[in-house]
Amino acid sequence: MSRPAPLPRHPLTPVAQALLLVFLGTAAGTGLLPAQAHAAEAGATVNFDIPAGSLDQALSRFGRQAGIQIAVNAELTSGRQSPGLSGKHDIADGLRRLLTDSGLEAVRDAGGEYTLRKAMPTTSGEAVLSTVTVSGKAPDSTTEGTGSYTTWSTSSSTRLNLTPQETPQAVTVLTRQRLDDQKLTTLVDALDATPGIVVQKTKIGEGQDGTDIYARGSRLRNYQIEGVPTSLAVGTLLANTAAYDRIEVVRGATGIMNGLGTPAATINLIRKRPTATPQKSVTVQAGSWDRYGLGMDISNPINESGTARARLVANYGDEGNWAKRFDQQNLALYGIAEFDLSEHTLFTVGFNHLDQKTDSSILGRPLFFTNGQRIKLSPSNDGTPSWSYYDHQSNNIFASLEHRFGTNWIGKVEYSQTRYDDDGLTVGVTQTIDAATGNGMEVWPYRWSGKTRQNNLDAYVSGVFSLFGRDHELIGGVTLSRSRSSTQNYDYDWMNYPADFNIFDWTDTAPAPAFFKTDKSSFRERQYSAYLNTRFQLSDATNLLLGGRSTHWQLDEGSSKREENVFVPYFGLVHALNDTWSVYGSYTRIFQPQDGVVFLYGRPGASPDPEQGEGYEAGVKLSLDGGRLNANLAIFQMDVTNLAYWNRDARVYEVLGETQTRGIELEVNGKLAEGWQSGAGYAYARTEDQHGERALIRLPLHNLKLFSTYRLPGSWNKLTLGSGVNWQSAIRSGTSLDYRQSSVTLVNLMARYELDKNLSLSAHLNNALDKRYYSTVANDYGTYGAPRNFMLTAKYNF
């Protein structure tokens, strides 16, 4: 059976069409609306939109938007940066936020003019609680436009807005600048560039079904959007990074954020927001293997006052690959609008549409003949038959309402719904291959189509309260999540399907089976949780973080039903030794029900025990240049029982008993010198079973990831050069033949040239040394990583 003639590859749903027309109309109809400067009294509030960047430029924009005069000494501001400012603020508060970490303050004289001067010194290590803000939306957390590889605020560990130094866990923030410089266009690309994260692709072109992601010896399953837990079952790994301001990665267990959590890490995607001033760009790209792409990003105020704003991001790509027949088409649409209903209330609505269609995805191949001799295949042999395909589509809509109660308290409620559909016809192959002829390989075609729906409701309040003469922070809320999935199963006449193929030409000779529908399978999952987190300021230099989340989880799968009630506590302590150094420690519980009842033991009705345990972490943090350069050294231990891993030969998950993972991580991010940004990290993690033997040998013990860019000075300042190195230690297949791949070093290069203030050209060369390696080796199968390839990009801002 050949695949039916395809319809146009990307017909949009009616909802997506309507939303696209609304946002395109908004962008086209508003034009360039100038910011309205108006005189403001010191106590009046003004709606600011000032991007992060040069302090000189930020102060100039502030003066125009607020209608005030600021006397500036160029010697004071030279070379200094500002985190920017957005939203409504009075003049004094706005200036204070704009001057964050600059060492400067603005003083108002009797005539209403402001003068800049050096700030009065404060006690070393003193902790000052700023005005409370919505989780993930602190004014100094937005990274777009900063040019930085770090941020001044994150919220992914406890949902409180904390600086990296105040967070009692290892945190990596992939900023907008880092995502652009390194050309990390998908979530999988971004995670592959993150220190401590191990990405292994067992198949390429099949999204989450073909990618295993690990951290600290455990599979990564915790994903969030704006702090709200999101299931892997709704195509999370399809995410296109063009829709996000930054990606925050908190390594270690974060059950307090997810309700259920593994000891790996939590990934939190923070969306781009609309801007009060017009911002538009178009991107065109082309690269190796007939890869082409087109993107745009349009942000505009909808009305003249700027109280309504909208943004649309669109990306389309058509990509070949190093294997013949492979073809993939991607479409990503993201739209968001914000409406200031009053001075204290903000309403937000938006959508995210993702569509990926892949023909002849890449499949891992057997490594050995039956006599133990190695099978010599090249990356170009990784293809699959022309009749195989894998299509995904994800549609997400969201809406939120935020309200400020006075100065110190704020509340937010958000609803989101995600609809995910996938349809695939793909294959598996056996290892029984004769060395003399290459014959004996069996091909197992299989097909399915599925639909998954997830609904989330998240609500919380956050604020500052006084106790024992000090101010402390609190956040409390509930997260309600329901998902349901149904899968149409198929079968074929496997008794009469050919059983003997040749490893060297099977993709040309294997016929497409005639599938017919059989039964359907379905499941329903519910997760209801409530949480409370606090940060107590014990002294000027010491903060205690306490919290907990109570979760009810239920899974109904056919006739099987599982239910768990769990309380996850969290404890963290941070002590600032001085303005530069701080030390921390944290503890949390680990609890995660196992995935896939049927596949775990290969029989329906099984009820495997949850993955559970405890996680401990301690470390030292460093902050230099007002937070523009951050470093972290962490040591950790994860004690886990019932750790599951995939056995490809038996096609089931197997469960280890008691395991212990110990390791160390070192990371540096931010500005090393003027024009020089860098992100680098080293991680070591060793997992041992209850007998003290090393487990999970398919994962490297060590990995090092480095990426750095330098903007040349003087007359060459239009040119930015960058390079990166990804290194990992040896990995093994872990079978009787026990294939071992030695350490792998990959080198990546980039260059960007700004022709003028609007147009820039960039080039990326990945795997520059053309290293041949396996992305993963497991159970005597291997999947090649990408050979050397390049991408050229032109971006025009207007």
N, C-alpha and C positions, 0 to 999 in steps of 0.2 A: 504494500500500500504506500503510495507516495503522499506526501503532505499536501493538503488542499491548497489551491492557489490562494496566496495571502491577500487579505484586504489591505488598504492603506495602512502603513505600519503604526501610525499614531492617531487614530480617531479619538478625539477627546470626548469624555462623557459630557452630557448636557450641563451638569453642574460646573465642570471645568471650563466649558465653552463660555458659559454666562459670566463666571468670575473673571476669565481672561478678558472678555470684552469690557467689563466694568473697569478693570485696572488699566487696560490700554486706553480706554476713553479718558480716564482720569489723567493719565500721563500726557496724552496728546492735547487735552483741552485746557489744562491749567497753564501751560507754558512756563516761562521763567518768572516766578513771582518774587520780587525783591523782598528782603527782610524789612519790616517796618520799624525804623528807629523812632523812639519817642522818649521824651524826657520822663524820668521816673524819680520819685522821691525815694529817700533812703529806705523807707519801710515798705514801699510798694513792690508788688511781685511782677516779674517780667518773664515771658516765655522765651527761654534761651535755646539756641541750637549751635553750639560751638564745638567743632571736632577737636580731638586731641592733636597735639603737635607743638609747634614752636610757641613758647610763652608770649613772645612779642606779638605774633599774629592773633593768638587767643585773646590777649588784652585789647587789641585793636577792635576785634569783633565784639567783644563784650561792651566796650564803650559805645560803639555804634548801635547795638541792639538795646542797650539800657538808656542811651541818651545822656551819658555822663562824660566828664573829662577825667582822664587818669594821667598824672604826671609820671613819666617813666624814665629812669636812668638806664641807658643802654648797657652800661657796665654791669648792672645788677641782673638784667634779663638775658644777656648774651649766652647762648648755648643751652639755656634752660628749656625744659619741656613742660607742657601742661596736660593733664588728663582730659581736658575739655569739660563741657557743661551742657546738660540738656534738661528740658522741663522748666517748670515755673519755680522761681526763687526770688527772694528779695535781694537787694543789691549787696548787702553785707554778707549774707550766706553764699550768694553766687560767687563773689570775689574770693571768699575763703576756700571754696571748693576748687575754683579755677587755679588757685595758688598752692594746691595740695603738694606737699613734699618739695616745694621750691625753696624753702627757707626764707620766704618773703611774706610780707603782709601789706595790706592797703589801709591807709588811714585817711579819714575824711576831715577836711578843714571846715571852718565856719561858712565859707563860700560855696560849699557843696562839691569842691574838687577833691579827688582822691590822689594821694601820693604813695608811691611804692617805696618800701624800706625793708631792711632785714628784720625778720621776725625776732621777737624777744625769745631767748632760750627757755626751754622747759626742762623739767627734771628728766635725767637720763632714764629711758625705758618707760616713761609715763604712757599709759594707755588712755586714749581719749575716745569716747564713744560718739560717733557722728550721728547726725539726724538719721533716723531709721528709714530704710528704703526697701522696696520690693526685692525679694530674693532674686539674685542674678542681674539686677538692674541698678546697682549702685552707680553713681555718676562716673566713678573712676574704674569701672569694670569693662566698659565698652572698649574694644581694641581696634575697631575699624578706624583708619586714619591716623593712628598713633605711630605707625612704622616700627612698633616695638615687638619683641618676641616674648614679652611677659605682660602681666596685668597687675593692677594695684588691688584688685578685689576678686574673690571667688566665693561661691556659695554651695559648691557641690558636695562638701563633706558633711555639713550639718544643716544646710539651707540658710544659715546665718551668713550675712555678707562679712567675710573676713579677709584680711590681707594674707598673702602666702605665709608670712611669718606667724600669723595668729592661728593657722590651720594645723592641727596636731596629726597630720597625715602627709604623705608624699603626694604632691599635686603637680601635674603638668598641664599647662594651658597652651594649646595650639592657637595662636592669635590669627587674626585675619591676614596680617602681613606674612606670617610664617606659612599659612596655607597657600597664599598666592606665590610667594618666592619659591617654595618647593614644589609647586603645582600639585597639591594634594587635592584632587578633584572629587574623590569619593571618601566615604567614611573608612573603608578598608585601607585606602592609601594613607589616610591620616593616622590610623592606628599602627600601621607598619612603620611609620616614622617616629612613633612615641617610645621613649626609653622604657624598658621593663615589659613591653608588650611583645608577644611572639605571635606572628601571623603566619599560618601555614595553609596553603591553598591545595586542597586535595582534588578540586576540580576548578576550572576557570570558566566563568560565564554563567555560573549557577547561583550567584549571590551567596546568601548565608548557608545554603545547602552544600556549598563547595568550599567553605572557609572555616577553619578552626582557629580561634583566637584565645590565647592563654596569657595569664599574668600570675606571678607568684605561685606557679605550680597548679593552677586551676583554670578551667574553661571559663571564659568571660561571658556572662549572660545578663549583666545589669546595664541597661540603657535607659536614658531619660531624655526628655525634651523639656527645657525650661524647668528642670527639677521634678517633672512628673514621670514616674516609671512607665516604660513602654516595652511591650513584649517583643521578643525576637520573632514571634510568629507572624507579625504584621510587616515583615520586610524591612526591618530597621537598617540592615547593612546595605540596602540600596541607596541610602541617603547621599545626596549630592551636596558637597560642602558650600556651594555658592549661596545657599540660603542662610548660612550661619555666620554670626560675628566671630565666634570662637568655639572651640571644643575643649571642655575641661575634663581631665582624666584624673580621678582619685584612685590611687592604687591601694589595695587592701580591702577588707570587708567594710561595706557601708550599708548594713541591714537597716540602720536607722533612717536611711533615705529611701530604701526600696521596699521595706517590710520584710522581704525575703532577700537574702544576699549571699553570694559566694565570696571566698577570700581573694578573688582575682582583682577586680577593679570595677569602678562605675564610670560610665561614659555619659556626660551631660552635654547636650547640644543646645547652644544658646542662639536664638534666632537673631537675624538682622532686624533692625527697627526702621520705620520711616523717619525721614529727616525733615526738619522744618524749612530747610532751604533746598532748592533743586539740586539734584545729583543724578547724572546719567552717564552710562558707559556702554560701549559695544565691544565685544571680544571676538576675534576670528583666530582659528588655529588649524594647523595641519602638521602631520608627522608621519613617522614610519608606519608601514603596513597599511597604507591607505586610511589613515585616521584623520578625520576632519571634524571640526566643531564650530559652533556659533553660539554666542551668549549675549545677554543684555541685562542691565540692572538700572531701573528707573525709579527714582524717589522724588516725590513732589508734595508740597502742601496742596490740599484740595480747595481751601478757601483762602481769602486774602489775609485773614487774621492768623492763619496757621494753626487753628484749633482742630483742624482735621487734616490728616496726613496719610499718604498711601505709598506703597512700594511694591514693585513687581520685579522678580528675578526669573529669567528664562534661560535654559541651556539645552542645546541639542547636539548630539554627537553620533557619528557613524564610524565604527572602528573595526579594522581588521586585526589580525594577530599573526604571530610567527608560525602558527599551524595553518595549513591549507584548509579552506572551506569556512573557517571561523569568521563570523560576521556578527556584530552587535550594534544595536541602535538604542540610544538613550535619550529620553526626554525628561526634563525636570522643570516644573513651573511652581513658583512660590509667590504668594501674594499676601500682603498684610496691610491693614488700615487701622489707624488710631484716631479716636475722637475724644477731645476734652469735653466731657459733659458738664463739668464745672471746674472751679479752681482746684478741687480736691479729688475729682473722680475721672477716671480714664477707662474708656471702653475700647477693646481691641478685638478684631476679627480677622481671620485669614484662612488660607488653604495651602496645601503642599501636594502636588501631583507628581508622581514618579512612574516612569514606564520604561522597562528594559526588555528588549527582545533579542535573543541570542540564537543563531543557527550554528550547529556543529560545535558545541562547547568542548573545551579541552578536558581530557580524562587522564588520570594517573595510570601508568603502565606497570606491568610486572617487571621486576628487576632481574629475575633469574629463570633459566631453563630448568627442566626437571632434574638435570644432572648437577645443578649448582653453578653452572657456568653463567656469567653475566650476559644479559641481553643488551646489545649495543644499538641503542636507538638515539636519534637526535631530537632536539626540541620540535623540529618541523614534523616529526612523526606523531605528535601528541593529539592530532585531530580525531574526530569521530565521523560516522557516516553522514552524508548530506541530509538524510531524513530526520536526524535528531535535532531537537530544539528545546529551548526553555524560555518561557515568557512570564514576566511579572508585571503587576501593576498595583500601585499603592495610592490611595486617595485619603488625605487627612484634612479635616476641617477643625478649627478651634475658635473659641471666643472666650474672653476674660473680662472681668470687671475689677478694677482696683480703686480703693477709696482710702484717703488719709483721714484719720481721726485725730485732729490736732497736730502737734508737732512730733509726738513720740510714738504714735501707733498707726499701723496701716494694715489693711486687709485685702485679700485677693481671692477670687473664685474663678476657676477656669474649667471649661468643658471641652472635650475633644473626642472626635470619632475618627477611626481609621478603618478603611475597607481595603483588604489586600486579596488579590486574586493571582493564582499562579497556575500554569499549564505546562507540562513538560513531557517529552518523549526522549528518553536517554538510555544509556546502556551501562552495563558492568561487564568485566572480562575476568576469566580465571587465569591461574598461573600454570596450568598443566600444559607446558609447551615443550615440544621435542627440540633438542639442540641441533640435530642433524638437518631437519626439514623446516623447522619453525611452525609446524602444524600442531594441532591438539588443543588450541585455545577455544574455549566456549564463550559465546556472547549471550548475555542476558538482557534483552530489551525490557524496559518497563515504562509505563505511562500512568499519569494521574492528572487530575485537575482539582484545585481546591479553592475555597473561599473562607476568609477569616474576617471577623468583625470585632473591633475592640472599642469600648466606650469608657472614658475616664472622666471622673469628676474630682477636682482637687480644690480644697479651700483651706486657707490659713489666716491667722492674724500674727503680727509681729510687732514688738515694741520694746521700749526701755522702761524699766521700773527701778525705784530706789529702795535700797535696803542697807542698813548699818552705815549710812552716810556715803554710800557709793551707788553709782548707776550700773545696772546690769541689763542684759538683753534676753529676750524670750521669743520663741516662735512655737506655735502649736497649731495643729490642723488635722485634717482627715483626707484620705485618698481612697476613692471607691473605683474599682475597675472590674469590668465584666467583658469577657470575650467568648466568642463561639466560633467553631470551625466545622466545616464539612468538606469531605474529600470524596470525589468520584473515583472509584477504583476500576482498573481495566485488566483484561487478561487477553491471551492470544493462544493459538494452537501450538504450545511449546513442544508437544510430543513430536510434531512433524517439522519443527524448525531445525535447520542445519546445526549440527553440534560440533563441527570440526572446521576451524578457520586457521589461516596462517597469520602469525603476528605481524608480518611485514606488509600485508596487503588487505587485511580484513575490512578496513574502512571502505574499500572499493567493492568488496564482494558480499558483505553481509546484507541480506535483503531486509526491507522494512516489513515487520509483521503486521498482520491484519488484526488490530485490537478491537475488542468489543467490551461494552460496559458490563460490569458485574455488580458488586454491592457498593454501598456508601458507608463511610465511617464518619463519626462526628465526636466533638467534645465541647464541653462548656467549662469555663474557668472563672472563678470569682475570687477577688482579693479585696478585702476591706480592712483598712488600717487607720489608726489614730496615733499621733506622735506629739511629743513635747520635748523641745531642746532649749537649754539655757546656757548663757555664758556669764559666769560670775566673775567680777573683777575683785579678786581677793586683795590685791595691792596694786600699786602703780605699775608693777612689772609682771604680775602673775594673774593668769586667767584660768579658771576651771570650767570645762565644758561638760555638762551632764545631760543625758537625754535617753529616751527610750521610745520604742514603737511597738504597739500591740497589733497583731495581724491575724485575721481569720482568712484561711485559704481553703478553697474547695475545687476539686476537679472531678467532673462527671464524664467518663469516657466509655460509651457503650453501656454495658451492664456493670462496669466497674466504677467505684466511687471512692475518692480519697479526700480526707479532710484534716487540716492541721490548724491548731491555735498556738501562737508563739509570741513571746515577748522578747524583743532584742534590745539589750541595754547598750549604752555607749558612755565612755569615760575618756576625757582628754585633759591634759594639763600642759600649759605653755608658760614658760618663764623667760622674760627678756633679760639677758645678761647686761646689755647696753643697747644703744641705738642700732648696732650692727648685728649682734649675735643673739640667738634665742635657742632654747632647748625645749623638747617636748616629749610626751609619751601618750599613748592611747591604747584602749582596749575595747573590743566589741565581740559580740557573739555571732556565729556563723550558722545560718539555717537556710537550706534550699531544697525543696522537693525535687525529686529526680524527674527528668524529662522522659517522655515516650514510654509508657507502661508496656506496650506490646514489644517494642524493640529492645527494651532493657534486658529482658531475659528470654525473648523470643517466644513468649507465650502470653495469651490474653489473660487478664484477671490477676496478674502479678502485682504485688504492692511493695515495691522496694522501699527501704527506709530512706529518709531524707539525708542529704549531705549536710552535716552539721559539725560544729566545733567552736574554737575560739581563736581570735587573732590579737597579737600583741605587736606594738611598734614603738620605737623610740628613735630620736634623731636630733640633729643640730641643723639650724637654718641660719643663713647669712643674707643680709640685705645691704646693698651698696648703692650709692648715687641716688638717694631718695627713692629706692624701690625699683630703679631701672635695671638693676642686675640682682638676680636672686639665685641662691644655691641651697641645696638640701642634701644631707647625708642621713640615710635611714637604715636601720637594722630591723628585721621583722622575724616573727615566727607564727606559723599557721598550723594548728593542730586540728585535723579534719578526719572524720570517719565517713565511709561510704562514698569515696571519691570515684566518680564514674569516668570511663574513657572508652573510646570507640575501637572495637575489634573489627577491622575491615574484612578479615577472612571469614569470620562467622556472621558478619553483618548484624551484630548486636553490641549493646553497651555492656561492659564488664565493670564490676565494682571492686575497688580495693578496700581493704579493711581500714585499720588505723594508719594514717599517714601524717607525716610532719614535714613541713616545708620551712627552711630557714634561708635567709638571704640578706643581701645588702644592696642598696641603691645609692648612686651618687649622680646629681644632676645640677647643671648650671644653665640658666636662661637669661637673656637680656642683652644689654648694651655693654660691650667690652671697651669701646672707645668711640669717639665721634665717627658716625657712619658705619660702625661695625656692630652687627647684631649676630648673636649666636645662640644655638640650642644644642646642648650635648648631655648625654647621660649614659651611665654604665649600670648594668644590673647583673646580679648573681643570685640564682635560686636553685636549691637542691631539694628534691622531694624524696623521702625515704619511706618504705613501708614499715609494717609492724615488726619485721625481722631486721631492720636496719639496712636493707638493701635499697639501692637507688631505684626509684620508680620513674615512669614517664621519660624514658631515655630518648624518646623521639623529640624532646624539647632540648634546646641548648642550655648548658649550665651558665654560660656567660653571653651577654650581648652588649654591644656598644653602638650608639647612634649619635651622629654628629652632623649638624648642618649649620653653615655660617655664610653670611653675606657681608660684603664691604663696598660701600659707595665711595668711589675715588674722590679725592679732594681737588680743589683748584679748578683748572680749566677742563679737567676730566670728570667733573662731578655729575655729568649726565649718565655715566656708566657705572653700573653695579655688577660686581662679580660674586659668584657664590660657588660653594662646593660642599659635598657631604660624603660621609663614609658610614656604611652599615656593616658591622662585623658581628658574626656569631660563631661560637665554638662548635665542635663536632656534634652530630646527631646520629642516632642509630635506629634501625628498623625494629629491633627487639624480638627477632624470631630465631629459629635454629640456624639459619644462614647469616643472620645478624649483619646486614649491610651497614657500613659505616661511612658517612660523608664527613670529611675533614672540615676544618673551619672555613668559612666563606667571608670574603671581603668584597663589598660592592662600592664602587665610586660613582658619584653623581655630580654633574657640573651644570651651572646655569650662568647666564649673562643677560642683562637688561640694559637697553639704551633708550633714553628719553629724547626723542627727536625735538619735541617742544613741550610746553606745559600740558598739552592735550594728548599727544600720541607717544606711545612707547612700544618698543619691539623687544621680545625676550626669546631666548633659546634655552632648551633643557636637553641635556644628554644624560640618559640614565644607563647604569651599568656600563660606564665608559670603557672599562677594560674587557668587556664582553666575556665576563665570567660565566662558565657553564656550571649550573648547580641545580639541585633539587630544592624546591620550596618546602617539601616535606618528604620524608621517607617513613613509612609505617606499614608493618605487616608485609614487607617485601614488595611494596608498591611505591612508586615515586612519581612526583609531578614536577616538571621543570619550572624554574622561575624564568622571568622575562629576559631574553638576550638584550644586547645593546640596542637602544632605540633613541630617537630624538623627537622633539616637539617644538614647533615655532609658533609664537603667539603675537598677535598685534592687538593692542587695547587703545581705544579712543575714548577720552572723557570729554563731555561737553555739557 
